[in-house]
Amino acid sequence: MNGSASPSATSSRTTRLSSGSRPLVTPSSAPSPPYSPDLNPIEQVWRAIKREVSAMFVRGYEHMIATIARAFEQLAEKKAYWEKLVKMFLSPKYASKMLSQ
């Protein structure tokens, strides 16, 4: 689109490019779903890692990477933590399959 085009010219061009009477939907104009970190399992893991890392003084990039890796490994070793996530995000049928292995 041209920066000098007026809004009315742009909207008429959009309508003209569309099929039928519906306007053309571009990725920038398409509605996006609301962001919900509580429903995203990896956000729960990152929240726990951030909690561990924020309590430490990080001396540099390499130390930060090692600290994050250590926090992740400690979480992976906590069976109660990942069992809770499996039960929270999977249906009871699949959760029981995952936890019985």
Biopython code that builds the backbone (N, CA, C, O; Angstrom):
import numpy as np
from Bio.PDB.StructureBuilder import StructureBuilder

atoms = [
    (1, "MET", "N", (0.833, -1.179, 0.000)),
    (1, "MET", "CA", (0.000, 0.000, 0.000)),
    (1, "MET", "C", (0.873, 1.236, 0.000)),
    (1, "MET", "O", (1.995, 1.221, 0.507)),
    (2, "ASN", "N", (0.368, 2.268, -0.552)),
    (2, "ASN", "CA", (1.066, 3.517, -0.674)),
    (2, "ASN", "C", (0.811, 4.373, 0.564)),
    (2, "ASN", "O", (-0.325, 4.490, 1.023)),
    (3, "GLY", "N", (1.870, 4.968, 1.097)),
    (3, "GLY", "CA", (1.733, 5.803, 2.282)),
    (3, "GLY", "C", (0.925, 7.056, 2.026)),
    (3, "GLY", "O", (0.402, 7.657, 2.964)),
    (4, "SER", "N", (0.813, 7.468, 0.748)),
    (4, "SER", "CA", (0.069, 8.687, 0.445)),
    (4, "SER", "C", (-1.397, 8.415, 0.141)),
    (4, "SER", "O", (-2.168, 9.350, -0.073)),
    (5, "ALA", "N", (-1.785, 7.156, 0.120)),
    (5, "ALA", "CA", (-3.187, 6.839, -0.187)),
    (5, "ALA", "C", (-4.079, 7.239, 0.971)),
    (5, "ALA", "O", (-3.742, 7.025, 2.136)),
    (6, "SER", "N", (-5.211, 7.819, 0.642)),
    (6, "SER", "CA", (-6.152, 8.206, 1.687)),
    (6, "SER", "C", (-6.865, 6.966, 2.207)),
    (6, "SER", "O", (-6.937, 5.960, 1.501)),
    (7, "PRO", "N", (-7.401, 7.016, 3.440)),
    (7, "PRO", "CA", (-8.112, 5.851, 3.990)),
    (7, "PRO", "C", (-9.269, 5.400, 3.116)),
    (7, "PRO", "O", (-9.514, 4.201, 2.983)),
    (8, "SER", "N", (-9.991, 6.354, 2.514)),
    (8, "SER", "CA", (-11.120, 5.960, 1.679)),
    (8, "SER", "C", (-10.638, 5.247, 0.425)),
    (8, "SER", "O", (-11.276, 4.300, -0.034)),
    (9, "ALA", "N", (-9.495, 5.702, -0.146)),
    (9, "ALA", "CA", (-8.941, 5.036, -1.331)),
    (9, "ALA", "C", (-8.470, 3.637, -0.967)),
    (9, "ALA", "O", (-8.650, 2.700, -1.745)),
    (10, "THR", "N", (-7.876, 3.488, 0.197)),
    (10, "THR", "CA", (-7.393, 2.183, 0.634)),
    (10, "THR", "C", (-8.548, 1.227, 0.865)),
    (10, "THR", "O", (-8.486, 0.069, 0.453)),
    (11, "SER", "N", (-9.609, 1.702, 1.525)),
    (11, "SER", "CA", (-10.739, 0.815, 1.786)),
    (11, "SER", "C", (-11.458, 0.435, 0.500)),
    (11, "SER", "O", (-11.936, -0.693, 0.381)),
    (12, "SER", "N", (-11.547, 1.352, -0.473)),
    (12, "SER", "CA", (-12.189, 0.987, -1.735)),
    (12, "SER", "C", (-11.330, -0.009, -2.493)),
    (12, "SER", "O", (-11.862, -0.894, -3.164)),
    (13, "ARG", "N", (-10.005, 0.115, -2.399)),
    (13, "ARG", "CA", (-9.100, -0.837, -3.047)),
    (13, "ARG", "C", (-9.250, -2.200, -2.387)),
    (13, "ARG", "O", (-9.273, -3.216, -3.082)),
    (14, "THR", "N", (-9.353, -2.246, -1.061)),
    (14, "THR", "CA", (-9.543, -3.507, -0.350)),
    (14, "THR", "C", (-10.841, -4.163, -0.769)),
    (14, "THR", "O", (-10.876, -5.368, -1.017)),
    (15, "THR", "N", (-11.909, -3.386, -0.852)),
    (15, "THR", "CA", (-13.202, -3.921, -1.260)),
    (15, "THR", "C", (-13.142, -4.422, -2.689)),
    (15, "THR", "O", (-13.722, -5.459, -3.010)),
    (16, "ARG", "N", (-12.445, -3.694, -3.548)),
    (16, "ARG", "CA", (-12.346, -4.072, -4.950)),
    (16, "ARG", "C", (-11.580, -5.392, -5.102)),
    (16, "ARG", "O", (-11.903, -6.185, -5.986)),
    (17, "LEU", "N", (-10.569, -5.642, -4.255)),
    (17, "LEU", "CA", (-9.765, -6.855, -4.335)),
    (17, "LEU", "C", (-10.451, -8.060, -3.721)),
    (17, "LEU", "O", (-10.040, -9.197, -3.952)),
    (18, "SER", "N", (-11.470, -7.824, -2.957)),
    (18, "SER", "CA", (-12.120, -8.934, -2.269)),
    (18, "SER", "C", (-13.048, -9.691, -3.200)),
    (18, "SER", "O", (-13.444, -9.208, -4.261)),
    (19, "SER", "N", (-13.381, -10.904, -2.760)),
    (19, "SER", "CA", (-14.329, -11.691, -3.545)),
    (19, "SER", "C", (-15.735, -11.402, -3.020)),
    (19, "SER", "O", (-15.964, -11.457, -1.812)),
    (20, "GLY", "N", (-16.652, -11.103, -3.890)),
    (20, "GLY", "CA", (-18.018, -10.805, -3.464)),
    (20, "GLY", "C", (-18.071, -9.497, -2.708)),
    (20, "GLY", "O", (-17.365, -8.544, -3.040)),
    (21, "SER", "N", (-18.912, -9.455, -1.690)),
    (21, "SER", "CA", (-19.079, -8.222, -0.933)),
    (21, "SER", "C", (-18.250, -8.215, 0.351)),
    (21, "SER", "O", (-18.238, -7.219, 1.075)),
    (22, "ARG", "N", (-17.554, -9.326, 0.639)),
    (22, "ARG", "CA", (-16.747, -9.380, 1.866)),
    (22, "ARG", "C", (-15.392, -8.729, 1.633)),
    (22, "ARG", "O", (-14.773, -8.987, 0.600)),
    (23, "PRO", "N", (-14.903, -7.895, 2.547)),
    (23, "PRO", "CA", (-13.602, -7.259, 2.361)),
    (23, "PRO", "C", (-12.474, -8.280, 2.488)),
    (23, "PRO", "O", (-12.616, -9.303, 3.159)),
    (24, "LEU", "N", (-11.368, -7.991, 1.843)),
    (24, "LEU", "CA", (-10.191, -8.844, 1.887)),
    (24, "LEU", "C", (-9.603, -8.802, 3.294)),
    (24, "LEU", "O", (-9.432, -7.724, 3.864)),
    (25, "VAL", "N", (-9.293, -9.965, 3.853)),
    (25, "VAL", "CA", (-8.702, -10.016, 5.191)),
    (25, "VAL", "C", (-7.215, -10.277, 5.037)),
    (25, "VAL", "O", (-6.813, -11.293, 4.470)),
    (26, "THR", "N", (-6.409, -9.372, 5.536)),
    (26, "THR", "CA", (-4.956, -9.531, 5.516)),
    (26, "THR", "C", (-4.504, -9.986, 6.894)),
    (26, "THR", "O", (-5.234, -9.802, 7.868)),
    (27, "PRO", "N", (-3.304, -10.581, 7.001)),
    (27, "PRO", "CA", (-2.841, -11.029, 8.329)),
    (27, "PRO", "C", (-2.833, -9.923, 9.371)),
    (27, "PRO", "O", (-3.091, -10.175, 10.548)),
    (28, "SER", "N", (-2.536, -8.694, 8.947)),
    (28, "SER", "CA", (-2.495, -7.607, 9.924)),
    (28, "SER", "C", (-3.886, -7.166, 10.365)),
    (28, "SER", "O", (-4.034, -6.563, 11.429)),
    (29, "SER", "N", (-4.908, -7.459, 9.561)),
    (29, "SER", "CA", (-6.254, -7.041, 9.940)),
    (29, "SER", "C", (-7.072, -8.178, 10.536)),
    (29, "SER", "O", (-8.164, -7.939, 11.053)),
    (30, "ALA", "N", (-6.571, -9.408, 10.476)),
    (30, "ALA", "CA", (-7.300, -10.549, 11.022)),
    (30, "ALA", "C", (-7.287, -10.489, 12.547)),
    (30, "ALA", "O", (-6.258, -10.169, 13.141)),
    (31, "PRO", "N", (-8.397, -10.787, 13.177)),
    (31, "PRO", "CA", (-8.408, -10.769, 14.642)),
    (31, "PRO", "C", (-7.558, -11.916, 15.188)),
    (31, "PRO", "O", (-7.569, -13.020, 14.645)),
    (32, "SER", "N", (-6.837, -11.648, 16.247)),
    (32, "SER", "CA", (-6.013, -12.696, 16.854)),
    (32, "SER", "C", (-6.665, -13.142, 18.162)),
    (32, "SER", "O", (-7.341, -12.355, 18.825)),
    (33, "PRO", "N", (-6.463, -14.391, 18.524)),
    (33, "PRO", "CA", (-7.069, -14.871, 19.769)),
    (33, "PRO", "C", (-6.399, -14.208, 20.970)),
    (33, "PRO", "O", (-5.245, -13.791, 20.873)),
    (34, "PRO", "N", (-7.087, -14.104, 22.074)),
    (34, "PRO", "CA", (-6.474, -13.512, 23.258)),
    (34, "PRO", "C", (-5.350, -14.395, 23.773)),
    (34, "PRO", "O", (-5.412, -15.620, 23.668)),
    (35, "TYR", "N", (-4.331, -13.772, 24.325)),
    (35, "TYR", "CA", (-3.195, -14.502, 24.871)),
    (35, "TYR", "C", (-3.545, -14.950, 26.287)),
    (35, "TYR", "O", (-3.958, -14.138, 27.115)),
    (36, "SER", "N", (-3.384, -16.219, 26.558)),
    (36, "SER", "CA", (-3.715, -16.751, 27.871)),
    (36, "SER", "C", (-2.585, -17.643, 28.372)),
    (36, "SER", "O", (-2.591, -18.846, 28.108)),
    (37, "PRO", "N", (-1.619, -17.082, 29.088)),
    (37, "PRO", "CA", (-0.493, -17.889, 29.564)),
    (37, "PRO", "C", (-0.908, -18.999, 30.520)),
    (37, "PRO", "O", (-0.199, -19.996, 30.652)),
    (38, "ASP", "N", (-2.042, -18.842, 31.187)),
    (38, "ASP", "CA", (-2.480, -19.882, 32.116)),
    (38, "ASP", "C", (-2.891, -21.162, 31.395)),
    (38, "ASP", "O", (-2.919, -22.232, 32.002)),
    (39, "LEU", "N", (-3.206, -21.060, 30.118)),
    (39, "LEU", "CA", (-3.620, -22.234, 29.354)),
    (39, "LEU", "C", (-2.489, -22.826, 28.515)),
    (39, "LEU", "O", (-2.707, -23.797, 27.790)),
    (40, "ASN", "N", (-1.304, -22.266, 28.599)),
    (40, "ASN", "CA", (-0.168, -22.731, 27.822)),
    (40, "ASN", "C", (0.819, -23.435, 28.757)),
    (40, "ASN", "O", (1.421, -22.783, 29.610)),
    (41, "PRO", "N", (0.997, -24.752, 28.613)),
    (41, "PRO", "CA", (1.850, -25.491, 29.552)),
    (41, "PRO", "C", (3.277, -24.974, 29.655)),
    (41, "PRO", "O", (3.838, -24.959, 30.751)),
    (42, "ILE", "N", (3.883, -24.550, 28.551)),
    (42, "ILE", "CA", (5.279, -24.103, 28.622)),
    (42, "ILE", "C", (5.400, -22.830, 29.445)),
    (42, "ILE", "O", (6.441, -22.592, 30.057)),
    (43, "GLU", "N", (4.355, -22.005, 29.473)),
    (43, "GLU", "CA", (4.391, -20.797, 30.292)),
    (43, "GLU", "C", (4.482, -21.148, 31.774)),
    (43, "GLU", "O", (5.107, -20.426, 32.551)),
    (44, "GLN", "N", (3.857, -22.255, 32.161)),
    (44, "GLN", "CA", (3.942, -22.696, 33.556)),
    (44, "GLN", "C", (5.372, -23.103, 33.900)),
    (44, "GLN", "O", (5.859, -22.818, 34.994)),
    (45, "VAL", "N", (6.035, -23.765, 32.967)),
    (45, "VAL", "CA", (7.426, -24.183, 33.178)),
    (45, "VAL", "C", (8.320, -22.955, 33.261)),
    (45, "VAL", "O", (9.161, -22.861, 34.155)),
    (46, "TRP", "N", (8.149, -22.008, 32.333)),
    (46, "TRP", "CA", (8.963, -20.788, 32.363)),
    (46, "TRP", "C", (8.732, -19.992, 33.645)),
    (46, "TRP", "O", (9.667, -19.408, 34.193)),
    (47, "ARG", "N", (7.499, -19.968, 34.119)),
    (47, "ARG", "CA", (7.211, -19.245, 35.366)),
    (47, "ARG", "C", (8.016, -19.835, 36.522)),
    (47, "ARG", "O", (8.587, -19.101, 37.327)),
    (48, "ALA", "N", (8.056, -21.153, 36.597)),
    (48, "ALA", "CA", (8.813, -21.816, 37.663)),
    (48, "ALA", "C", (10.317, -21.575, 37.504)),
    (48, "ALA", "O", (11.017, -21.363, 38.494)),
    (49, "ILE", "N", (10.814, -21.606, 36.267)),
    (49, "ILE", "CA", (12.243, -21.352, 36.030)),
    (49, "ILE", "C", (12.592, -19.914, 36.397)),
    (49, "ILE", "O", (13.616, -19.664, 37.032)),
    (50, "LYS", "N", (11.745, -18.972, 36.000)),
    (50, "LYS", "CA", (11.997, -17.558, 36.339)),
    (50, "LYS", "C", (12.039, -17.352, 37.842)),
    (50, "LYS", "O", (12.846, -16.571, 38.347)),
    (51, "ARG", "N", (11.171, -18.051, 38.554)),
    (51, "ARG", "CA", (11.145, -17.933, 40.009)),
    (51, "ARG", "C", (12.483, -18.385, 40.598)),
    (51, "ARG", "O", (12.999, -17.756, 41.522)),
    (52, "GLU", "N", (13.041, -19.472, 40.067)),
    (52, "GLU", "CA", (14.334, -19.968, 40.547)),
    (52, "GLU", "C", (15.466, -19.018, 40.173)),
    (52, "GLU", "O", (16.312, -18.700, 41.009)),
    (53, "VAL", "N", (15.487, -18.565, 38.927)),
    (53, "VAL", "CA", (16.580, -17.738, 38.423)),
    (53, "VAL", "C", (16.560, -16.346, 39.048)),
    (53, "VAL", "O", (17.618, -15.764, 39.286)),
    (54, "SER", "N", (15.385, -15.812, 39.314)),
    (54, "SER", "CA", (15.305, -14.452, 39.861)),
    (54, "SER", "C", (15.886, -14.350, 41.263)),
    (54, "SER", "O", (16.219, -13.254, 41.713)),
    (55, "ALA", "N", (16.010, -15.462, 41.952)),
    (55, "ALA", "CA", (16.575, -15.452, 43.299)),
    (55, "ALA", "C", (18.102, -15.464, 43.283)),
    (55, "ALA", "O", (18.733, -15.371, 44.335)),
    (56, "MET", "N", (18.698, -15.579, 42.093)),
    (56, "MET", "CA", (20.155, -15.667, 41.983)),
    (56, "MET", "C", (20.733, -14.417, 41.344)),
    (56, "MET", "O", (20.051, -13.701, 40.612)),
    (57, "PHE", "N", (22.002, -14.169, 41.633)),
    (57, "PHE", "CA", (22.733, -13.106, 40.954)),
    (57, "PHE", "C", (23.435, -13.741, 39.763)),
    (57, "PHE", "O", (24.288, -14.612, 39.933)),
    (58, "VAL", "N", (23.080, -13.306, 38.560)),
    (58, "VAL", "CA", (23.663, -13.869, 37.347)),
    (58, "VAL", "C", (24.844, -13.002, 36.935)),
    (58, "VAL", "O", (24.716, -11.789, 36.772)),
    (59, "ARG", "N", (26.004, -13.650, 36.767)),
    (59, "ARG", "CA", (27.248, -12.918, 36.495)),
    (59, "ARG", "C", (27.507, -12.666, 35.021)),
    (59, "ARG", "O", (28.349, -11.834, 34.684)),
    (60, "GLY", "N", (26.819, -13.349, 34.147)),
    (60, "GLY", "CA", (27.036, -13.154, 32.713)),
    (60, "GLY", "C", (26.164, -14.105, 31.915)),
    (60, "GLY", "O", (25.384, -14.879, 32.470)),
    (61, "TYR", "N", (26.313, -14.027, 30.602)),
    (61, "TYR", "CA", (25.480, -14.820, 29.704)),
    (61, "TYR", "C", (25.639, -16.321, 29.949)),
    (61, "TYR", "O", (24.645, -17.033, 30.089)),
    (62, "GLU", "N", (26.883, -16.804, 30.000)),
    (62, "GLU", "CA", (27.128, -18.237, 30.200)),
    (62, "GLU", "C", (26.566, -18.711, 31.539)),
    (62, "GLU", "O", (26.002, -19.801, 31.633)),
    (63, "HIS", "N", (26.721, -17.889, 32.564)),
    (63, "HIS", "CA", (26.191, -18.246, 33.880)),
    (63, "HIS", "C", (24.665, -18.290, 33.836)),
    (63, "HIS", "O", (24.048, -19.161, 34.450)),
    (64, "MET", "N", (24.056, -17.351, 33.109)),
    (64, "MET", "CA", (22.601, -17.331, 32.991)),
    (64, "MET", "C", (22.097, -18.599, 32.299)),
    (64, "MET", "O", (21.129, -19.207, 32.756)),
    (65, "ILE", "N", (22.748, -19.005, 31.196)),
    (65, "ILE", "CA", (22.355, -20.210, 30.472)),
    (65, "ILE", "C", (22.486, -21.437, 31.373)),
    (65, "ILE", "O", (21.597, -22.289, 31.398)),
    (66, "ALA", "N", (23.577, -21.527, 32.103)),
    (66, "ALA", "CA", (23.792, -22.662, 33.008)),
    (66, "ALA", "C", (22.757, -22.666, 34.129)),
    (66, "ALA", "O", (22.278, -23.728, 34.528)),
    (67, "THR", "N", (22.411, -21.492, 34.637)),
    (67, "THR", "CA", (21.419, -21.385, 35.705)),
    (67, "THR", "C", (20.042, -21.828, 35.225)),
    (67, "THR", "O", (19.338, -22.547, 35.935)),
    (68, "ILE", "N", (19.658, -21.405, 34.028)),
    (68, "ILE", "CA", (18.363, -21.802, 33.458)),
    (68, "ILE", "C", (18.337, -23.308, 33.222)),
    (68, "ILE", "O", (17.350, -23.972, 33.541)),
    (69, "ALA", "N", (19.416, -23.846, 32.667)),
    (69, "ALA", "CA", (19.486, -25.288, 32.408)),
    (69, "ALA", "C", (19.382, -26.081, 33.712)),
    (69, "ALA", "O", (18.686, -27.094, 33.776)),
    (70, "ARG", "N", (20.072, -25.615, 34.739)),
    (70, "ARG", "CA", (20.031, -26.303, 36.042)),
    (70, "ARG", "C", (18.617, -26.241, 36.636)),
    (70, "ARG", "O", (18.133, -27.230, 37.187)),
    (71, "ALA", "N", (17.959, -25.089, 36.525)),
    (71, "ALA", "CA", (16.597, -24.952, 37.046)),
    (71, "ALA", "C", (15.638, -25.876, 36.294)),
    (71, "ALA", "O", (14.754, -26.482, 36.899)),
    (72, "PHE", "N", (15.816, -25.984, 34.967)),
    (72, "PHE", "CA", (14.968, -26.869, 34.176)),
    (72, "PHE", "C", (15.194, -28.329, 34.582)),
    (72, "PHE", "O", (14.234, -29.083, 34.745)),
    (73, "GLU", "N", (16.446, -28.723, 34.745)),
    (73, "GLU", "CA", (16.755, -30.097, 35.149)),
    (73, "GLU", "C", (16.160, -30.421, 36.520)),
    (73, "GLU", "O", (15.651, -31.521, 36.739)),
    (74, "GLN", "N", (16.227, -29.462, 37.434)),
    (74, "GLN", "CA", (15.651, -29.678, 38.766)),
    (74, "GLN", "C", (14.135, -29.843, 38.684)),
    (74, "GLN", "O", (13.560, -30.667, 39.396)),
    (75, "LEU", "N", (13.487, -29.064, 37.821)),
    (75, "LEU", "CA", (12.038, -29.210, 37.641)),
    (75, "LEU", "C", (11.696, -30.573, 37.043)),
    (75, "LEU", "O", (10.736, -31.219, 37.461)),
    (76, "ALA", "N", (12.488, -31.003, 36.062)),
    (76, "ALA", "CA", (12.229, -32.288, 35.408)),
    (76, "ALA", "C", (12.365, -33.446, 36.388)),
    (76, "ALA", "O", (11.712, -34.477, 36.230)),
    (77, "GLU", "N", (13.202, -33.281, 37.384)),
    (77, "GLU", "CA", (13.391, -34.334, 38.382)),
    (77, "GLU", "C", (12.263, -34.378, 39.410)),
    (77, "GLU", "O", (12.087, -35.393, 40.084)),
    (78, "LYS", "N", (11.507, -33.307, 39.538)),
    (78, "LYS", "CA", (10.405, -33.255, 40.504)),
    (78, "LYS", "C", (9.166, -33.920, 39.912)),
    (78, "LYS", "O", (8.420, -33.305, 39.149)),
    (79, "LYS", "N", (8.963, -35.153, 40.264)),
    (79, "LYS", "CA", (7.843, -35.910, 39.712)),
    (79, "LYS", "C", (6.502, -35.240, 40.036)),
    (79, "LYS", "O", (5.613, -35.203, 39.186)),
    (80, "ALA", "N", (6.352, -34.724, 41.222)),
    (80, "ALA", "CA", (5.087, -34.090, 41.606)),
    (80, "ALA", "C", (4.785, -32.878, 40.724)),
    (80, "ALA", "O", (3.621, -32.607, 40.430)),
    (81, "TYR", "N", (5.817, -32.149, 40.300)),
    (81, "TYR", "CA", (5.617, -30.964, 39.468)),
    (81, "TYR", "C", (5.070, -31.348, 38.104)),
    (81, "TYR", "O", (4.045, -30.813, 37.681)),
    (82, "TRP", "N", (5.737, -32.271, 37.404)),
    (82, "TRP", "CA", (5.260, -32.596, 36.060)),
    (82, "TRP", "C", (3.995, -33.437, 36.084)),
    (82, "TRP", "O", (3.217, -33.402, 35.131)),
    (83, "GLU", "N", (3.769, -34.201, 37.168)),
    (83, "GLU", "CA", (2.488, -34.910, 37.277)),
    (83, "GLU", "C", (1.327, -33.925, 37.358)),
    (83, "GLU", "O", (0.272, -34.136, 36.760)),
    (84, "LYS", "N", (1.542, -32.849, 38.108)),
    (84, "LYS", "CA", (0.512, -31.813, 38.227)),
    (84, "LYS", "C", (0.217, -31.184, 36.868)),
    (84, "LYS", "O", (-0.945, -30.947, 36.539)),
    (85, "LEU", "N", (1.266, -30.908, 36.063)),
    (85, "LEU", "CA", (1.057, -30.326, 34.733)),
    (85, "LEU", "C", (0.337, -31.294, 33.805)),
    (85, "LEU", "O", (-0.533, -30.886, 33.036)),
    (86, "VAL", "N", (0.697, -32.581, 33.871)),
    (86, "VAL", "CA", (0.036, -33.586, 33.030)),
    (86, "VAL", "C", (-1.444, -33.645, 33.376)),
    (86, "VAL", "O", (-2.292, -33.672, 32.483)),
    (87, "LYS", "N", (-1.755, -33.663, 34.656)),
    (87, "LYS", "CA", (-3.167, -33.725, 35.069)),
    (87, "LYS", "C", (-3.924, -32.444, 34.710)),
    (87, "LYS", "O", (-5.118, -32.487, 34.412)),
    (88, "MET", "N", (-3.232, -31.316, 34.740)),
    (88, "MET", "CA", (-3.870, -30.033, 34.469)),
    (88, "MET", "C", (-4.185, -29.855, 32.980)),
    (88, "MET", "O", (-5.230, -29.305, 32.634)),
    (89, "PHE", "N", (-3.299, -30.313, 32.105)),
    (89, "PHE", "CA", (-3.430, -29.991, 30.688)),
    (89, "PHE", "C", (-3.895, -31.152, 29.808)),
    (89, "PHE", "O", (-4.207, -30.934, 28.638)),
    (90, "LEU", "N", (-3.951, -32.364, 30.327)),
    (90, "LEU", "CA", (-4.432, -33.489, 29.533)),
    (90, "LEU", "C", (-5.756, -33.987, 30.088)),
    (90, "LEU", "O", (-6.061, -33.811, 31.268)),
    (91, "SER", "N", (-6.525, -34.604, 29.228)),
    (91, "SER", "CA", (-7.781, -35.187, 29.693)),
    (91, "SER", "C", (-7.452, -36.326, 30.656)),
    (91, "SER", "O", (-6.360, -36.889, 30.588)),
    (92, "PRO", "N", (-8.372, -36.673, 31.546)),
    (92, "PRO", "CA", (-8.111, -37.752, 32.507)),
    (92, "PRO", "C", (-7.674, -39.056, 31.842)),
    (92, "PRO", "O", (-6.825, -39.772, 32.372)),
    (93, "LYS", "N", (-8.250, -39.359, 30.693)),
    (93, "LYS", "CA", (-7.902, -40.597, 29.976)),
    (93, "LYS", "C", (-6.417, -40.601, 29.592)),
    (93, "LYS", "O", (-5.710, -41.574, 29.854)),
    (94, "TYR", "N", (-5.950, -39.522, 28.977)),
    (94, "TYR", "CA", (-4.562, -39.462, 28.534)),
    (94, "TYR", "C", (-3.609, -39.231, 29.696)),
    (94, "TYR", "O", (-2.486, -39.736, 29.684)),
    (95, "ALA", "N", (-4.034, -38.487, 30.681)),
    (95, "ALA", "CA", (-3.187, -38.267, 31.858)),
    (95, "ALA", "C", (-2.896, -39.587, 32.562)),
    (95, "ALA", "O", (-1.762, -39.840, 32.969)),
    (96, "SER", "N", (-3.910, -40.421, 32.704)),
    (96, "SER", "CA", (-3.681, -41.707, 33.371)),
    (96, "SER", "C", (-2.747, -42.587, 32.559)),
    (96, "SER", "O", (-1.938, -43.317, 33.130)),
    (97, "LYS", "N", (-2.847, -42.529, 31.219)),
    (97, "LYS", "CA", (-1.920, -43.287, 30.380)),
    (97, "LYS", "C", (-0.479, -42.787, 30.564)),
    (97, "LYS", "O", (0.452, -43.580, 30.709)),
    (98, "MET", "N", (-0.316, -41.472, 30.556)),
    (98, "MET", "CA", (1.025, -40.889, 30.697)),
    (98, "MET", "C", (1.637, -41.213, 32.046)),
    (98, "MET", "O", (2.827, -41.513, 32.136)),
    (99, "LEU", "N", (0.842, -41.153, 33.080)),
    (99, "LEU", "CA", (1.362, -41.341, 34.437)),
    (99, "LEU", "C", (1.543, -42.807, 34.808)),
    (99, "LEU", "O", (2.238, -43.118, 35.775)),
    (100, "SER", "N", (0.922, -43.714, 34.047)),
    (100, "SER", "CA", (1.079, -45.137, 34.374)),
    (100, "SER", "C", (2.321, -45.741, 33.727)),
    (100, "SER", "O", (2.689, -46.872, 34.043)),
    (101, "GLN", "N", (2.963, -45.016, 32.840)),
    (101, "GLN", "CA", (4.161, -45.542, 32.161)),
    (101, "GLN", "C", (5.378, -45.451, 33.029)),
    (101, "GLN", "O", (6.465, -45.848, 32.611)),
]
sb = StructureBuilder()
sb.init_structure("model")
sb.init_model(0)
sb.init_chain("A")
sb.init_seg("    ")
for serial, (resi, resn, name, xyz) in enumerate(atoms, 1):
    if name == "N":
        sb.init_residue(resn, " ", resi, " ")
    sb.init_atom(name, np.array(xyz, "f"), 0.0, 1.0, " ", f" {name:<3s}", serial, name[0])
structure = sb.get_structure()
